[in-house]
Amino acid sequence: MERPDLHARVAASRSQRSAGAARRVRREVLRRDGARCEVSDGHGGSRSLLNFCSNDYLGLSQHFAVVNALQDAAARDGAGGVASHLVCGHHAVHGALERELADWLQVPRTLLFGSGFSANLAVMQALLEDDDVCVQDRLNHASLIDGARLAGCRLRRYPHADVEGALRQLRGAPEGAAMLATDGVFSMDGDVAPLRELAIAARVQQALLYVDDAHGVGVLGPEGRGSVAAAGLDVAAVPLRLATLGKALGGCGAVVAGDADLVDHLAETARPYLYTTALPPAQAAAMLAAVRLARREHWRRERLRELVQRFRASATRHGLQLLASETPIQPVLCGDNARAVAMAEALEDAGYWVAAIRPPTVPEGQARLRVAFSAIHEPAQAEALSDALALARDRADVAASRYA
Ligand SMILES: Cc1ncc(COP(=O)(O)O)c(C=O)c1O
């Protein structure tokens, strides 16, 4: 019997993506200056674009206090983490950051990871076993899905934000331990999970509620403590949650925050924690500065609210198809892949950078432009973007009618 040829499989997959306007290309950023980016055109030239696709929601990634903290710590401690936390990579600044994050998020314990993706793998792999069940929202982030697969447990998904659906799945799997996992803010839709209702469902079904708050922390709730705090829930209702450092906090890495016993268990048993190099201490120092800014500079969240209001009002006047989101993630639905790509190109010609998001990241037929706001945008820029989006849509309509 002949084995399948991996090169042939890759070539077939690539041509299928090309036919469906689903090829993915990376763009090189030559320079970042606040919300403006100089982006390579791939032919030796470049374009200056106003960036509406970063997750730097609070605008902290270039804040002088954050960058200074990084530079000072790198000068003192070097560029790398040098070993895993349990060997000799655990620096005092990692501990200080974990304590600051625990204080901010009002939980007994936090544990630092190199990325949110690996933190999600760690939580599921360390807690769930073959006979257990993990019940998840259909639109959860890929790392939650992969985490459940890695754990080897049963994975059951429920329709988006459908608490009854979650309950049904939990009731249908009464044996084994259960985890109910959801994004706090859905990364491609921008809406917030029905956390209070999910907490009740989890309690009734004796399931552990895990909230991936990658896009909520820094943005929602009192002091920016995230979607869990905004819903008025504490560590008893949500024993574990994920906060990422690579989005609103402007750096990289993540923490799992919550119940002390559970978090301590991760620190001793989670393979994606044990067998990887610690986050560089300089990055932890930068994130300590970023957390302090995120906690006290409320104007950044107020600015985001204003940007979202202005954008939604203007986009609605233009008849653009928005989703029900009050967060800085404001997707504009485009329909098919080719239309989303055409609109993104038209926007780029007008000086705006907005990412076209296509399946499999979103469901088939729901390609979209994922607009993301940052506190460093000006309110007038939100309105100008919606004007440009309307023009891009009209241009895509004309092009489509030509080929009809
Ligand atoms: C909901 C969600 N969870 C987890 C992650 C992964 O976080 P990180 O980028 O830190 O790996 C992301 C972002 O990519 C995300 O959107």
The ligand as an SDF file (V2000), in Angstrom:
LIG
                    3D

 16 16  0  0  0  0  0  0  0  0999 V2000
  -10.0300   34.2950   22.7350 C   0  0  0  0  0  0  0  0  0  0  0  0
   -8.5600   34.0690   22.5910 C   0  0  0  0  0  0  0  0  0  0  0  0
   -7.9610   33.2050   23.4100 N   0  0  0  0  0  0  0  0  0  0  0  0
   -6.6400   32.9640   23.3410 C   0  0  0  0  0  0  0  0  0  0  0  0
   -5.8590   33.6040   22.4150 C   0  0  0  0  0  0  0  0  0  0  0  0
   -4.4070   33.2770   22.3540 C   0  0  0  0  0  0  0  0  0  0  0  0
   -3.6850   34.2450   23.0220 O   0  0  0  0  0  0  0  0  0  0  0  0
   -2.1590   34.5110   22.6230 P   0  0  0  0  0  0  0  0  0  0  0  0
   -2.1890   35.3890   21.4120 O   0  0  0  0  0  0  0  0  0  0  0  0
   -1.5740   35.1590   23.8370 O   0  0  0  0  0  0  0  0  0  0  0  0
   -1.5450   33.1770   22.3420 O   0  0  0  0  0  0  0  0  0  0  0  0
   -6.4390   34.5340   21.5570 C   0  0  0  0  0  0  0  0  0  0  0  0
   -5.6500   35.3270   20.5930 C   0  0  0  0  0  0  0  0  0  0  0  0
   -5.0770   35.0630   19.6860 O   0  0  0  0  0  0  0  0  0  0  0  0
   -7.8210   34.7530   21.6260 C   0  0  0  0  0  0  0  0  0  0  0  0
   -8.4180   35.5870   20.7750 O   0  0  0  0  0  0  0  0  0  0  0  0
  1  2  1  0
  2  3  1  0
  2 15  2  0
  3  4  2  0
  4  5  1  0
  5  6  1  0
  5 12  2  0
  6  7  1  0
  7  8  1  0
  8  9  2  0
  8 10  1  0
  8 11  1  0
 12 13  1  0
 12 15  1  0
 13 14  2  0
 15 16  1  0
M  END
$$$$
